[in-house]
Amino acid sequence: MKLVFLGPPGAGKGTIAALAKESLSIPHVSTGELFRKNIRMGTALGKKVRDILAAGNLVPDDVTVAMVKDRLAEADAERGYILDGFPRTIAQAEALAGISGIDHVVNFLLDKESIVRRLSGRRMSKSTGKIYHLVYNPPKRDGVDDETGEPLIQREDDKEEAILHRLEVYEEQTTPLIDYYRRRGLLLDIDATGTPDVVHARMLERLGKAEKDA
Ligand code: AP5
């Protein structure tokens, strides 16, 4: 199955993708995480995008599309994938159509208050990218990754100013994709409230129905 996860920052795309990659046995391809990995490794791409991510702006389309094209050419993406955070502009959606067909676009819906609450409490493991939340999904030991024992970090773009800016960027540049994919009959709206297990089960049920109707 080839899926795109769409939705505002903090809607839970990465969290649900981590569950769905197991339940659907397909790789999770997060453009945000690919960029962050390049930043951590100090690659030329990482140096180019570091300030853009910290400010909550979008990386230019040509850079992003080239990175996704390379990733989708890897063997594990042949049988399907979850694209999390891509496409984010109409130009990226058109580029994706030239690279690969997709089966469904899952559009996670969440109110602004919950988004800010989720993002301001998010912490993550620097080396594995595993996502935690101070209240909703705390680590076993305060401030420390369950697997590696390293201190958890807060993302640069999870500071309040950057969160508000990312929401504006999402409204302006990414919401046009909702209509774009709805017109093509690919969009599945999913209520993103409730625990991750509840949202994951809701999405699987909706995907099951959509597959039957196809
Ligand atoms: P990216 O990493 O994609 O960030 P995003 O879209 O802003 O999404 P987030 O990762 O913030 O949120 P999420 O929906 O995955 O939520 P999560 O599961 O973590 O992109 C970062 C940057 O990279 C962009 O700003 C841009 O600069 C660049 N970029 C990436 N893709 C690009 C592209 N295509 N083009 C150009 N630039 C691009 O959950 C959030 C928190 O809530 C966590 O703490 C989690 O534990 C908690 N939580 C999740 N679900 C629940 C739940 N059901 N109940 C309670 N808590 C929950």
Residues whose N, C-alpha, C, O or C-beta is under 5 A from the ligand:
A	BS01	AP5	G7 P8 P9 G10 A11 G12 K13 G14 T15 I16 T31 G32 E33 F35 I52 L53 G56 N57 L58 V59 T64 D84 G85 F86 P87 R88 R118 L119 G121 R122 R123 I131 Y132 H133 Y136 N137 A192 G194 T195 P196 V199
